[in-house]
């Protein structure tokens, strides 16, 4: 049975892509103590801002052309010559990267003028990493994708120790660390995947360039909307509070990213089953709502546990200069949960091929994020920035549920796991009103155990009855 599962292409590819995508995120969290002890909040905030801006510029500078590689390499329909495609996308990437260096050199970036070179290098590294990953996925060489992710993470860890601990290169060492890691990952994919055989200026032609851009350019607004939804708060914090606030926010965001990381693993496997079931009879919708209920049931309890442990976790991952930022972690965790719920709701419309609804609700969430982000950061500071995403994703989730009911044209009920929510609220009361103690943690864990006994009570009694028979 296990061999059969492992031989399943979808399962195998999901595991390999997951390893590739999560290894870098995991090493980023593991290295957090190194970063925070080597950099002041102001320096870490500037570094985080530069990489945030670079993630926006990657699809803009490359015109998102790397998405065309994945799309057309995966199909064996000969719609477009593969060598011409890879060479043309590489040509677009080189031209875009060159223009970036020229344009940025003439732009005054105020306090980050000295970091312009790192911004450009980060964007170029990101573009070619996206290109090489798209080619690797498109040619179904996902085992190399996983290997490159692990290699990049190991090199990043070694580089961090050398540049930040041994040579104390401060912010330049931080940028150098991340760029070396990405470069090694790119270098490995460049020579391991065989893409070199596809590359030549002779294969670049106008027809392929046009076809590539017709496909890829409409994807740019989607990439921008995702950036606004997830990263616009960093610009507001930088402009209204300063890079010190950005550094505090960046560290606080790492803990919710753990929750998102583990959910991402689950969600890739869940979507395959969910899409099959939702596309079937009416019970598919009930399956979706039941899955959302169980997701909230689990994540609210786990988030509550993380909330209680936050002060202790901070003593491990960050020095005292960052310690006060733990107070914005709980609202960021709530935002992570609401993001999961909104994403699962979106699966329904994806299955029904109603992607327009996903687009509209995403745009609404994006606008809310921008307006609320500015107003709440202005009035409440970092805490206002932290609660913005939770409010935005909550509204998006409610809108999608209303539209789901309208499409189904029948009464549907989304159950809320109120006990799990109350446990999360109880954890907030503990950390905001009381000092941390192991007794309170034990009390919380005891309540969680009682809750899960209550949840699995039917299953437990069923097994006991079966044994008695």
C-alpha positions in Angstrom: 0.0 0.0 0.0 2.8 2.4 1.0 4.7 1.6 -2.2 1.6 2.3 -4.3 1.2 5.7 -2.6 4.9 6.6 -3.1 4.6 5.6 -6.8 1.7 8.0 -7.3 3.0 10.9 -9.4 0.8 13.5 -7.8 1.7 12.4 -4.3 5.4 12.2 -5.1 5.5 15.6 -6.8 3.6 17.2 -4.0 6.2 15.9 -1.5 9.1 17.1 -3.6 7.7 20.5 -4.2 6.8 20.9 -0.6 10.4 20.0 0.5 11.7 22.6 -2.0 9.4 25.4 -0.9 9.4 24.8 2.9 13.1 24.2 3.4 14.0 27.9 2.8 11.1 29.0 5.1 12.2 26.6 7.8 15.8 27.6 7.7 14.7 31.3 7.8 13.0 30.5 11.2 15.9 28.4 12.5 18.4 31.2 11.7 16.3 33.9 13.3 18.4 33.9 16.5 21.5 34.5 14.4 19.9 37.3 12.5 18.4 39.1 15.5 21.6 38.9 17.6 23.7 40.2 14.7 21.3 42.9 13.5 19.5 45.7 15.3 15.7 46.0 14.8 16.4 49.0 12.4 18.9 46.9 10.3 16.7 43.9 10.3 13.7 46.1 9.3 15.7 47.5 6.4 16.7 44.1 5.2 13.1 42.8 5.4 11.9 45.8 3.5 14.4 45.3 0.7 13.4 41.7 0.3 9.8 42.6 0.4 10.2 45.1 -2.4 12.3 42.7 -4.4 9.4 40.1 -4.2 7.2 42.7 -5.8 9.7 43.6 -8.5 10.4 40.0 -9.6 7.1 39.6 -11.6 7.3 43.2 -12.8 10.8 43.2 -14.1 10.5 39.7 -15.7 6.9 40.4 -16.9 6.1 37.1 -15.1 7.5 35.3 -18.2 8.8 32.4 -16.2 5.1 31.3 -15.7 5.0 30.6 -19.4 7.8 28.1 -19.1 5.9 26.0 -16.6 2.7 26.2 -18.6 4.1 25.2 -22.0 6.9 22.9 -20.9 4.4 20.7 -19.0 2.3 20.2 -22.2 3.4 17.9 -24.9 1.2 19.6 -27.5 4.0 21.3 -29.5 2.1 24.6 -29.4 5.4 26.4 -28.9 9.0 25.3 -29.5 10.5 24.4 -26.2 14.0 25.7 -27.0 12.6 28.9 -28.4 10.5 29.3 -25.3 13.3 28.9 -22.7 15.7 31.1 -24.7 13.0 33.8 -25.2 12.1 33.9 -21.5 15.8 34.0 -20.5 16.2 36.9 -23.0 13.3 38.8 -21.4 14.8 38.2 -17.9 18.2 39.4 -19.0 16.8 42.6 -20.6 14.6 43.3 -17.7 17.4 42.8 -15.2 19.7 45.1 -17.1 17.0 47.8 -17.3 16.4 47.4 -13.5 20.1 48.2 -12.7 20.0 51.2 -15.1 16.7 52.6 -13.8 17.4 52.1 -10.1 20.8 53.9 -10.4 18.9 57.1 -11.3 16.3 56.8 -8.6 16.7 58.4 -5.2 15.5 55.9 -2.5 16.2 58.2 0.4 17.4 56.2 3.4 18.0 53.0 1.4 20.1 54.5 -1.3 23.1 52.6 0.0 21.2 49.3 -0.4 20.1 49.8 -4.0 22.7 47.3 -5.2 21.4 44.6 -2.9 17.8 45.3 -4.1 18.9 44.8 -7.7 20.9 41.6 -6.9 17.9 40.2 -4.9 15.5 40.8 -7.8 17.8 39.2 -10.3 18.4 36.2 -8.1 14.7 35.9 -7.6 13.9 36.1 -11.3 16.3 33.4 -12.3 15.3 31.2 -9.4 11.7 31.4 -10.5 12.8 30.7 -14.1 14.9 27.7 -13.2 12.2 26.3 -10.8 9.5 26.7 -13.5 11.7 24.8 -16.0 12.4 22.1 -13.4 8.7 21.6 -12.6 7.7 21.8 -16.3 10.2 19.1 -17.2 9.0 17.0 -14.3 12.4 16.9 -12.6 11.0 17.7 -9.1 13.6 15.7 -7.3 16.2 18.3 -8.3 13.9 21.0 -7.1 13.9 19.4 -3.6 17.7 18.9 -3.7 18.2 22.6 -4.7 16.0 23.7 -1.8 17.9 21.6 0.7 21.3 22.7 -0.8 20.3 26.4 -0.7 19.2 26.1 3.0 22.5 24.4 4.0 24.5 27.0 2.2 22.4 29.8 3.7 23.0 28.4 7.2 26.8 28.2 6.7 26.9 31.6 5.2 25.0 33.1 8.1 27.5 31.8 10.6 30.5 33.0 8.5 29.2 36.4 7.5 27.4 37.4 10.7 29.2 35.5 13.5 32.8 35.2 12.3 33.2 38.4 10.2 30.4 40.5 11.8 29.4 42.0 8.4 26.1 43.2 9.8 23.4 44.1 7.2 25.7 43.5 4.3 26.4 40.0 5.7 22.6 39.4 6.0 22.1 40.3 2.3 25.2 38.3 1.3 24.0 35.3 3.2 20.6 35.1 1.5 22.0 35.9 -2.0 24.7 33.2 -1.7 22.1 30.6 -0.7 19.9 31.5 -3.7 22.9 31.6 -6.1 24.0 28.1 -5.1 20.4 26.8 -5.6 20.3 28.5 -9.0 23.8 27.2 -9.9 22.7 23.6 -9.1 19.5 23.8 -11.1 21.2 25.4 -14.0 23.7 22.6 -14.6 21.6 19.7 -13.2 18.4 20.0 -15.1 19.9 20.3 -18.6 18.5 23.7 -19.3 21.8 24.6 -20.9 20.9 22.5 -23.9 17.8 24.7 -24.5 19.6 28.0 -24.4 20.9 29.9 -27.4 20.3 33.5 -28.8 19.6 31.8 -32.1 16.3 30.4 -30.7 15.0 33.8 -29.7 12.3 35.0 -32.1 9.5 37.6 -32.1 6.7 35.1 -32.5 7.7 33.2 -29.3 8.2 36.4 -27.4 4.7 37.6 -28.3 3.1 34.3 -27.4 5.0 34.2 -24.1 4.0 37.8 -23.1 0.4 37.3 -24.1 0.2 34.4 -21.6 2.3 35.9 -18.8 1.5 39.6 -18.6 -2.1 39.1 -17.5 -0.7 37.2 -14.5 1.2 40.3 -13.3 -1.9 42.0 -11.6 -2.5 38.8 -9.7 1.1 38.7 -8.4 0.8 42.4 -7.4 -2.5 41.8 -5.6 -1.0 39.0 -3.5 2.0 41.2 -2.7 -0.4 44.0 -1.5 -2.4 41.5 0.5 0.6 40.1 2.3 3.4 42.8 2.3 1.9 46.3 1.9 1.8 46.6 5.7 5.6 46.7 5.7 5.6 49.9 3.5 3.1 51.6 5.8 5.1 50.6 8.9 8.3 52.0 7.2 6.7 55.3 6.3 4.7 55.8 9.5 6.9 54.2 12.2 10.3 53.6 10.6 12.6 50.7 9.9 12.8 49.9 13.6 9.1 49.1 13.5 9.7 47.0 10.4 12.3 44.9 12.2 10.0 44.3 15.1 7.1 43.3 12.7 9.4 41.1 10.7 10.4 39.0 13.7 6.8 38.8 15.0 5.7 37.5 11.6 8.0 34.5 11.7 5.9 32.6 14.3 2.6 32.8 12.3 4.6 31.8 9.3 5.2 28.4 11.0 1.4 27.9 11.2 1.1 28.8 7.5 4.0 26.5 6.7 2.4 23.4 8.3 -1.0 24.3 6.9 0.6 24.6 3.4 1.7 21.0 3.6 -1.7 19.8 4.6 -3.5 22.1 2.1 -1.6 20.7 -1.0 -2.8 17.2 -0.1 -6.3 18.3 0.9 -7.0 20.2 -2.3 -6.7 17.1 -4.5 -9.4 15.3 -2.5 -11.5 18.5 -2.0 -11.6 19.3 -5.7 -12.7 15.8 -6.6 -15.5 15.7 -3.9 -16.8 19.3 -4.6 -17.0 18.6 -8.3 -19.3 15.7 -7.5 -22.8 15.8 -5.8 -24.2 18.1 -3.2 -22.4 16.3 -0.4 -19.1 17.8 -1.7 -20.1 21.2 -0.4 -20.8 19.7 3.0 -17.4 18.1 2.9 -15.8 21.5 2.2 -17.6 23.2 5.1 -16.8 20.3 7.4 -13.1 20.6 6.4 -13.1 24.3 7.2 -14.7 23.6 10.6 -12.0 21.0 11.4 -9.3 23.4 10.2 -10.5 26.1 12.5 -10.9 23.6 15.3 -7.3 22.6 15.0 -5.6 25.9 14.2 -7.4 28.0 16.9 -6.2 25.5 19.6 -2.6 25.3 18.2 -2.5 29.1 17.8 -3.6 29.4 21.5 -0.8 27.1 22.5 1.7 29.2 20.5 0.3 32.4 22.1 0.9 31.1 25.6 4.5 30.1 24.7 5.3 33.3 22.8 7.2 35.0 25.7 9.3 31.8 26.2 9.9 31.4 22.5 11.1 35.0 22.3 13.8 34.4 24.9 15.2 31.8 22.5 14.9 33.5 19.1 15.5 37.1 19.9 17.4 39.4 22.3 15.7 41.9 24.6 15.7 44.7 21.9 13.0 42.7 20.0 11.1 41.3 23.0 8.2 43.8 23.0 7.2 42.7 19.5 5.7 39.5 21.0 2.6 41.5 21.7 1.7 41.6 18.0 2.1 37.9 17.4 -1.5 36.9 18.6 -3.3 39.1 16.0 -0.9 37.9 13.3 -1.8 34.3 14.2 -5.5 35.2 13.9 -4.7 36.6 10.5 -3.0 33.4 9.5 -6.1 31.4 10.5 -8.4 33.6 8.5 -6.1 33.4 5.5 -6.4 29.6 5.7 -10.2 29.8 5.9 -10.4 32.2 2.9 -8.1 29.9 0.9 -10.3 26.9 1.6 -13.4 28.8 0.6 -11.6 29.7 -2.6 -11.2 26.0 -3.5 -15.0 25.8 -4.0 -15.0 28.5 -6.7 -11.8 27.1 -8.2 -13.5 23.7 -8.7 -16.7 25.3 -10.1 -14.4 27.3 -12.5 -15.8 30.6 -11.0 -12.3 32.2 -10.8 -13.9 35.6 -11.4 -15.4 35.4 -7.9 -12.0 34.6 -6.5 -10.5 37.6 -8.3 -13.3 40.0 -7.1 -13.1 38.9 -3.5 -9.3 39.0 -3.6 -9.4 42.6 -4.9 -11.9 43.5 -2.2 -9.5 42.0 0.4 -6.6 43.9 -1.2 -8.4 47.2 -1.0 -9.4 46.6 2.6 -5.9 45.7 3.5 -4.5 48.9 2.0 -7.1 51.2 3.6 -7.2 49.5 7.0 -3.5 49.0 6.9 -2.8 52.7 6.6 -5.5 53.9 9.0 -4.9 51.3 11.7 -1.1 51.7 11.5 -1.5 55.4 11.8 -3.8 55.1 14.8 -2.6 52.0 16.6 1.0 51.5 15.4 2.3 48.0 15.0 -0.7 46.5 16.7 -2.9 48.1 14.0 -0.8 46.6 11.2 -1.0 43.2 12.9 -4.8 43.2 13.1 -5.3 44.4 9.5 -4.8 41.1 7.8 -7.1 39.2 10.2 -10.0 41.7 9.6 -9.4 41.7 5.8 -9.3 37.9 5.5 -12.3 37.5 7.8 -14.4 39.8 5.6 -13.2 37.9 2.4 -14.2 34.6 4.1 -17.7 35.9 4.9 -18.1 37.3 1.4 -17.1 34.0 -0.2 -19.4 32.0 2.1 -22.4 34.3 1.1 -21.6 33.8 -2.6 -21.2 30.1 -2.0 -24.7 29.9 -0.6 -26.0 32.0 -3.5 -24.4 29.6 -6.0 -25.8 26.5 -4.2 -29.2 28.1 -4.0 -30.0 26.3 -0.7 -29.6 26.9 3.0 -26.1 26.0 4.2 -24.6 26.3 7.7 -20.9 26.9 8.5 -20.4 25.6 12.0 -18.0 27.6 14.2 -15.9 25.7 16.7 -16.7 28.0 19.6 -14.9 26.0 22.2 -11.7 26.2 20.2 -12.2 30.0 19.7 -12.8 30.4 23.4 -9.6 28.5 24.1 -7.8 30.9 21.8 -9.4 33.9 23.6 -8.4 32.4 27.0 -4.8 32.2 25.8 -5.0 35.9 24.9 -6.2 36.7 28.4 -3.3 34.7 29.9 -0.5 36.5 27.9 -2.0 40.0 27.9 -3.3 40.1 31.5 -1.2 37.6 33.4 2.5 36.7 33.6 3.6 33.5 32.0 3.7 30.5 34.3 4.0 26.8 33.6 0.9 26.3 35.8 -1.2 28.3 33.3 0.3 26.3 30.4 -0.7 23.1 32.2 -4.2 24.4 32.7 -4.5 25.3 29.1 -3.2 21.9 27.9 -5.6 20.2 30.3 -8.5 22.1 28.8 -7.3 21.1 25.3 -7.1 17.5 26.2 -10.7 17.6 27.6 -11.8 19.3 24.3 -10.2 16.7 22.1 -11.7 13.9 24.3 -15.0 15.5 23.7 -14.3 15.7 19.9 -13.2 12.1 19.5 -15.7 10.7 22.1 -17.9 9.1 19.4 -14.9 7.4 17.9 -13.6 6.2 21.2 -17.0 4.8 22.3 -17.4 3.2 18.9 -14.1 1.3 19.2 -15.0 0.2 22.7 -18.4 -1.1 21.6 -16.7 -3.0 18.7 -14.3 -4.6 21.1 -17.1 -5.6 23.4 -18.9 -7.3 20.5 
